Structure formats: structure tokens, C-alpha cells
Amino acid sequence: GIGLPGVLWSDLARNASGARNMQNVVWRDLESLRVDPDQPYNLRLKLSLEAGIGLVAGVPYHFRNTRGLVLYMARKTADITKLKSKCNTDYLLSATDAIGSIVALSGRRRACLAERRKEREDVRRRLRLKMVAVVRIRGTLLK
């Protein structure tokens, strides 16, 4: 893949035991990605390293036809054994489920709001036409 998310997605796919089992957390060293000759220059990666971020993990989600990848970052001095612990891994997977559900919900919410907005505008348009018709009919009756 291209860029940090693409590399993490490829790592997850490669490390998955089954075609649909991508519930792994794969931590990568950002410095190794920066010096990888197969990766193009990435300003975001460079700035992340300068900010002290040295490790990154990507966790995919697929929730009701909404797919994505959540990136978790850690400082370069973080203890990798603690990051890879079962407790932390379970936490990151659960957090990713929550984030994925919120992303999926926000898309559905926007669709509902757009539908409601259209319904409201249709009602306003019909009401306006009826009011104009009443005013015109009343005006001709008074003459």
C-alpha cells in the first residue's frame, strides 16, 4: 500500500490467519517505514517522527458496510511488550469497534437528515403553492 495506512493494511492482510480474520493489531516502527526505499516521501510521516511518535498500529473495522482503518500511535520510547499485551490489544480492538460504529452511524445520520430536510422543503413548497392558490381564488371572489 501507499503511505502509512496502506502499509498497515497490507501488514494486517498478510498477518491475518483467514481471509476475513483481520482482527489483529500490528505495531510498526515509523523509522523503518521512513527509510524503506519502496515507500515514497511522506511529510506526515516525517512530522510524526519529529513529534516523538515512533510506533503505530492500524486496526481495521467493518461495521454495516462501512470500512476503515483506525491508527493508534505511541511514542518511540513506549514499551512494545505493554503495547502488545492481551489487555491492551483487547482494548484497542474494542475501541476500534466503537469508533467504527460511530463512523457508520454518522453516515446514516447524515442520510436521514438530508431525507428529512427534503421532506420539509417539499411540505413548504406544497403549502406555499396552496396558500398562493387560496389568495388568488379569494382575490377573484372579492371582485
N, C-alpha and C positions, 0 to 999 in steps of 0.2 A: 504494500500500500504506500501511498504518498503521504508524507507528513506523519506527525505523531499518532493521530487516530488511526491512520491506515496501517502503520506498523503494528500497533497494538491489536487491531482487528485481525491482522494476519497471524500474529503470535497466538491469539486466542483460538483461531480456527485450526492452527497447526497442533496446538496442545489439547484440543477437545478430543475426548475419547470416542464420541459418537457425533454423527452429523448434526444432531440437534442439541448436543450437550455442550454448550459454551458457557456454563456457569462456573468458570474458573476466574481466579484473579491472578494475572500475570504481571509481576513487577518488572520494570525495565530501568536500566541505568541511562539517564539522559545523556551523559557524556559519551557513552558508547554509540548512541544514536547520532550525536553531533559529529563524531569522527568517522562514521560509516560512509565509505565512498559511494555507496549505492543510493544514499539519501541526498536530495537537493538541499541547498542552503535554506535554513528556516529561521527567520528573525525571531519568531515567537519562542522557538527552542533556545536560541542564544540568550534571549532576555530572561527566560525561566532559569537557566543555569546561572546567570548573573545575579538573580534574585535569591539564589541559595537552594533552589529546588533541584534535587538530584535524582529522585526516583519518581516513577509514575506508573500507575496501573490503570488499565482500562477494563471496565465491566460492561458487557452488552446487556441490553434489555429488549424484550419483545412483549409488548402489552397491547392487546386488542388492535393488531395491525399497525402499531406504532413501534418502530425500531430505532434504536440509538445506542450510543456508547457513552458511558459516564467515565470521566477521567478523574482519578484520585492522585494527588501529588503529595510528596513528602520531601522534607529537607534531605540533603545528601548525607548528613550525619545520623539520620534515623537508623535504628536497629532493625535490619531487614528481617531478623527472626521474629521480632514482635509484629512487624507488618504482615508477615506470612502466617501468623498463628491462626489456629482454627477459630478462635473467638473473634479476631479482627476480620478474618475472611468472611465469616458468617454475617458480621455487622455490615461490611461493605456490600455483600450480596443483598441483604435486606434493605439497606439504604438505596441501592440501585433500583430495587423493586418499587420503593416508594417514589423515587424520582421519576421512573418510567411511567408509573400510573398517573402522576401529576401532569407530565408532558402529554400523555394520551388524553387525559381529562381536559386539559386546556384547549386542545384541538377540537374536541367535541363541543366544548362550551362556546368557542368562537362560532362554530357552525350553527348552534342553537340561537345564539344572539343575532346572527345575520338573518336567520329564518324569522325570528320574532320581529326584527326591525322591518323586514319586507312585509310581513303581515300587517304591522302597524301602519306602514306607509300606504298599503292597499286600502285599509279601512279609512284612513284620512282622505285618500283620493276619492273613494266612493261617496263618503259623507259630503265632501266638498261639491261633487257633482250633483248630489241630491239637494243640497242647500241652494245651489245656483238655480236648479230647476224650480224649486219652490219659490224663490224670489222672482223668477221670470214669470211663472204662472200667476203668482199673486199680483204682479205688476200689470199683467194683461187683464186680470179680472177687475181691477180697480178702475180701469179706463172706461 
